Amino acid sequence: MLKSVLSISGKPGLYKLISSGKNMLIVEAMDETKKRLPAYAHERIISLGDIAMYTDEEDVPLYTIFESIKTKENGAPVAMNPKKMKSDELYAYLAEVLPNYDRDRVHPEDVRKLISWYNILIKNGVTEFKAQDEEAKKE
């Protein structure tokens, strides 16, 4: 599911991939507007399925962290506002869901994005974060 959810550099929030055209993608904002717009090749576009977070051992895929947050929050959005949280509060929250995160390479803004992306996904009904190819590998 996370493969079709995109982050576009310079634009707030998350976007759902609708279709692709010549030199662009058609995306839909995952906010209350549900506005559709083009995303061009020159913009930095990344799928949430391709993002991982630094840890002391190996990088952990984003869907694994989202699953941990979902377990901690019982499937509900994170109650705290990440924009108003101080750095030490952000790091304390991350330590609860990913205890071995790399304290040198993970910045407060990374944790803010993580929490706000999780909240956006939950509000849009996305509750299955595990990649389908990962599930197929386990079978």
Secondary structure by P-SEA (a helix, b strand, c coil): ccccbbbbccccbbbbbccccccbbbbbbcccccbbbbbcccccccccccbbbbcccccccaaaaaaaaaaaacccccccccccccaaaaaaaaaacccccccccccaaaaaaaaaaaaaaaaacccccccaaaaaaac
